Amino acid sequence: MIRIENLHLTYRSTHGDVHAVRGVDIDIESGCFYTLLGPSGCGKTTTLRCVAGLERPTSGRITVGDQVVYSAEDGIAVASYDRNIGMVFQSYAIWPHMTVFDNVAFPLKQMRPRPSGLIIRERVMQALGLVHLDGLGDRPAPYLSGGQQQRLALARALVREPNVLLLDEPLSNLDAKLREEMRTEVRELVESLGVTTLFVTHEQIEALTMSDRIGVMHDGLIDQEGSPTEIYNHPEQAFVADFIGKTNFINGEIVEIEEGPGAGVVVRTPFGVLHARGFTGLEIGATARVAIRPENVTFAKENGGNTNMVRGKIQHQAFLGNMVDCIVATGDSTVLLQLHPSTAGKVGDEVSLHLPSESCVVIRD
């Protein structure tokens, strides 16, 4: 439904050229909720704006449905209003001088040929019903709450029944509780409509809870693409592991590569020898970086017979309500754990840590 091929965009500035998007390739299937996730300045919003027709790429090709909307090679650049897309901006872009009804009706009134007044009314009321704003059509738009304005922006984007929905950090202006509620509402709405969605965010939780597929962007490139579970549990690069959730990194040297299905890697580290999952192309003697999530590290009984055992002392704890962040000092290094409050121990305790081999991943720098 959306195909982006070798997309490049270079800005010219007083400080020289800025290569904001550097060869991005994305293929989004019909009905998929696809998220571009990354820090500010990584190129994710620029990529989305290229799909919307709000930015003109330097080179590449963009296809929406069966329509090529941009091709540098063929000289194609379809205007935004002819791309059959709906877009929700980070600021919502609600017109304050209009009522709720008129905000949603505006895209229909700009269509050529323009639908009849009866059809416009039916489509607007249907869109307002989808986002639970029934009965608020006559209200001035500024009198809506933040969550209602976000729903209004969604209704306006959907009223033309677009092939593609583009969402540019639409939840960032909401408070934490409302943002959590709207994550579920937005996901359920687009899923029920079956609309292909490209979503941009820097919030890891939004990406993990809302997406079918995630593309993690960094410096204008997509570092890794996959399902939320693949991205979280099997990061391929240090940036991906560090950006999505908290991660312990342990440097070392590969001393053995195990054979057979699910082959592992043995890494000599300052903590001792660790068994981990690897990837193809590793060599004995090469430097390696082992990553393990804090929630996968546990306290273990001394002499418990487990591999990947590390001794240390609890250095710091932070109570977070449903869990405790626990920092354990091990020589010159530290390991972060996330534990249930009832099992967290106390600062100063000598402890043994178990780093399960199936949770230890050798990643690329």
N, C-alpha and C positions, 0 to 999 in steps of 0.2 A: 504493500500500500504506500509506503514511503521508502524511496531508495535514494541514498546519497552516495555519490561516487567521486572519490579523490577530490574532495572539496577543499579549496584554499581560499583564504581571504586575508589580504594584507592592507593594513591601514597606513596612511602616510601622516606623520606627525612632525612637529618641529624638532623632535629628537631622532628622526629617522623613521624607517619603515618598521611596522609592528606586524609580525606574522601571527595573527590571532588564531587562525584555523589552518592546520598544516597536514592536509591529506586525509581527511576524515571519510571513512566508509561505513555506512549504516544501512541495513536492510530490515525494515520493520514490516512484519506480516499484518494482514488485515485483522482488526480487532485487538491488536496487541497494545498493552500499556507499557510503553518504553520510556525509561528515564535516563536522561543525561545527568550524571552526578559528578560534582567536582567543586573545588574551591573557587573563590572569586578570581576572575581573570583567566580562567582556564580555557575559555572559548565556547562554553556550553550555550549561553544565551545568544552569542553571535551565530552559532550553528542554527539554532531555532529561528532566529530572525531571517536567516537566509532561506529557510524553508517557507517562511511567511511572506517572503518578498520584500521585507523591510530593509534588508541589506543586499547589496549586489556582490556576489563572490568574485574573486579574482580569476578562478578557474574551477572546473569540475562540472558535475551534472546532478540535477535533482529531479526526481520523478514522484508525483503524487497521484496515486491510482494509475490510470493509463495515460496520464498527461505529463509530458516533459515540461516542467515549469521553468527550468533554467538549464542552459547548456552553453558553456563558453565556446565550445568548438563549433556548434551550429548557430550561434548568435541568437539563442532563444532566451527571453526574459519576460515571462508572463506577469502581468500586474497582480498585486495582492488580491484585488477584488474579483479577479477571474480565476483564482486558485481553489475555490470551494473549500475554504478552511474556516474554522472558528478559532479565535484566540482570546485567552484571558491573560491580561498583563499583570505584572506584580502590583501595580498601583490600582488595578481594577479598571481605571479610566472611565468611571461612571460620570455621566453628564449631570451635574448638580441642578441645572435649570429644568430638568425633565422629571416627569413622574416615573415610577417603576415601569408602568405599561409602556410609556413612550421610549424609555431606554431600550427595552427588549424589541419594540416594534421598529426601531430605527434601521437595522440592517435590511428588513423586509421592504421598507419604504424606499430604499436605495436600489432595489433590484429593477432590472429592465428586461422584460416588461414588469411593471409593478403589479403585485397581486391585488385583488379586490379588498376593500375594507373588511368584508366578512371573513375572508381567508386570513388576512392579517390578524384579526381579532382571535380567530380560532387557534392559529399557530402560537400567538403570544400567550394565550391562556393555557395552552398545552405545555409550553415551556415553563411558565411560572409554576404549574402543577408539578412538573418534574423536580423542581428545586424547592418545593414546599413554601412558595410565596403566594399561594392562592389567597385572594382577598386583599392583597396589598397593592394592587395595580394602580390605584389612585394616589398612593402615598408619594410625597416628594422623595426623590432618591437619597438626599442627604439625611433624611430622618430614619434611615435604616441603621441597624447595628453593623459592626464589622463583619460578622458572619453572614448577615443578610445581604450585605453589599457583595460579598464574595459569591453568594448564590445568584445574585442578580447578574453579575458578570458572566457566570456560567450559562444562565438562561439566554443572555444576549448572544453568546458564542454558539449556542446549540440551536437557536430558533430557525436558522436557515438549513438545518439538517446537513451539516458539512460532512465531507468524506473524512476529514482529519481535524482533530482538536489539538491545539497547541497551548500548553500551560507554562507560563514563565513565572516560577516561584509564587504561585497564587496564594499560598498559605502563610507567607513570611510575615505578613502584617497582623496576624491574629495572635492572641495570647495563647499560652501553652495548652490550656485545657480545651479551648475551642479548636485549636489547630489539630489536636488529637481527634476530636469528634469529626472535623471536616475531612480528615484523611479517609475515614471510613465512608463518609457520605459521597465524596467525589469518586472514590474507587467503585462503589456500588452503582453509582449513576452511570458512569461511562461503560461499566461492564454490562449493565442492563440494556444500554443502547447499542452496544457492540461497536462503538466508534473507535477508530484507531487514534491513539493518543501519544503525543510526544510531550514529555514533562521534563522541566528543568528545575533542579534544586541543588542546594549545597548541604541539605539536611539528610544525614545517613538514614535516620529512622523513617523519614518519608519514603525514601527510595526502597528500603527493604520491605516496608509494609504495603506499599501500593503497586509495585511493579511486577510485570511478567518478565521483563528483561531490563538489565541495567548496563549502561556503558559508562565506565569511570573515565573522566577526562582529566588530562594534566598537560599543561603547556601546549594546548592546541591539538592534542592527539588523544585517541582513545587507548588507554593503557590496557584495559581488559573489559570484555563483554561477557555476560552470562546471566543466569537466573540469580535472584537474591541469595539463595543458599550456596550456589557455586561461588559467587563473588565473596561472600563472607567466610565460608569454610575452606575455600581453595584459592586464596589470593596467589597470583603469579609473580607479583612484584612488590617490593617494599612499600612503595607509595600506596598501592591499593590496600595492603594489609594495615598500614598505619592510618589511612584516611577513614576507612570504614571500621569503626569500633576501636577499642584499645587493644594493643598487641605488645607482647614481650619479644624483643629481638635478641638473639644470642649468636655471636660470631664464632666461627670455628673453621676447621679444616676437614674435608672428607677423607676418611680413612678406609672406608669399605662401601661397596655398592652391592646390595643383596640382589639375588636373581629370583626370577619367577613372577607370577601374577601379584600385583600390588607391591612390587619390589620397593624396598626401603633403602635408606642411606644411613650410614653410621658416621657421626660427626664428632671430632674431638673438640671440646669447648673448655672454657675456664671452669665450667660446672662439672666437668668430667665428660665421659663418652655419652652421647645422646643418640638414640635411634629415632629416625624421622621418616616422613614420606617425602619423596623427591620427584623429579621430572626428568624427561629424557635429555641426554646431552651432558650429564654430569660426569666428572672425571675424578679419580682418586688423586689426592694432593691439592685439589682446587680449594680455594677459600669458599666458605658457605655461610649463609645467614639463615638461622632457624627461627621461625615465628610460631608463637603459641598464644592463644587468647587467654586472658586472665581467668575467665570462668571455667577453663579446662584444666587449670592447675589446682591441685587439691593437697590438703595435709595428708600425710601417710604415716603409718606406724614404722618406727625405725626397725631395720632388719625385716621389712615386710616381704622381701624377695622380689620386689618390682625392679624393672629397669628404669632408667631415667630418674633416679633419685637424687635429690639435692638437699644439703643441710644448710640451715640458715637461722636467723633470729628476726622476729617481728620488730620492725623499725618504726612503723607508723600505721595508723588506722584512721579511716574516715567513715563515719556512720552515715549511710544514705537511705535509711528507712528499711527498705526490703532487702538490702544487702550491705556489706561492709567492704570498702576498698582496703586491701591489706598489702603493705609493702614489706617484703622480706629481704633483709640484707644477706648476701651470700658472697663473702670475700669483698672484692672491690665493686661488685655489681649488685643489682637489686632485681627482684621478681615481683610483679604485681599480680595479686589474686583478687577475685571477687567471690565472697563467701556469704552464706547465710549468717545472720547475727548470732545465732545460737552455736555456731561452730568456729567463730572467728578467733578464739583465744584472746590474748591481750599483749600489749606492747612489752617487749623484753623476753617473751617466751622463745625457747629454742625449739625449732620445728624441723621436720623432714617434709620435703615437697615431692610430689609425684607429678612428672610431666609426661602424660600418656603419649606413647610413640605415635598413635594414630592421630593425635591432635597437634603434633609437631610437624611443621611443613618447611621444607627447604625452598626458599624463594629467590628470585632474581633481584639484584640490586637495581 
